[in-house]
Amino acid sequence: MSRICRSVHARLVGQTVSLPGATDLGSRPKGRLTVCPTRARERRNVAGFTLIEILVALVLLGMTAVVLLDAHYGSMRLFTDMRDEVLMQGFLERALGQAEVDVMTGTLTGTGTFGKRYPDYSYSYTAQLLGEADSVPLYTVTASVTGPEDETQSMTVLVYSTNQ
């Protein structure tokens, strides 16, 4: 409370003030009002939050939760997509490595799987003689990897063989 309010309050506490035309206020005489301490008003201000304040806080909390959950599920989808992409890329590199070894041994086509752990993934490759330079054959090798949902990735590389 400010200094001015304290001095006015100290002078008026417990005194009766006349109000013309005032109605009966219970046990108080008609037309009179007793000035009460401001502690009741202070207690009312400190008592807690109103229903509107609580509802606004809940709405804000709900909106924040929705935004955070959407971001979380978005990152989960991105993680799953990237994991599948990296897996397919690794399988494609393995298939190209196998194709390169097979071309060097004289096998120009082949298929295979990636073992029991990845039964839904398979690969195939084909090689075609592109030409010879200084009696070294140059092959075009195309390898394809097929995933569980029939998605296919392919890559073409050039391979030369010194064994033939």
DAKAQUI-V325312 format. One line per field, one symbol per residue. psi: psi as a letter, one per 20 degrees, with the letter a starting at -180 (. if undefined). burial: 1 if it has 9 or more other C-alpha atoms within 8 Angstrom, else 0. A space follows every 50 residues. Layout:
# DAKAQUI-V325312
psi=???
burial=???
This chain:
# DAKAQUI-V325312
psi=qrgghgggghhipirpppopjqrplciqqpjqpppqqjhggghhhihaqr hgggggghgggggggggghghghghgggggghghghgggghghgghgggg ghhhiioiqrrrrkahhmiiprqqqqppphrpolkoqpqoppqpppahkk qppqqprppqpii.
burial=00000100100010000000000100000011111000000000000000 00010000000000000000000000000000000001001100110011 01110001110011000010111111100000000111111111111000 00110000111000
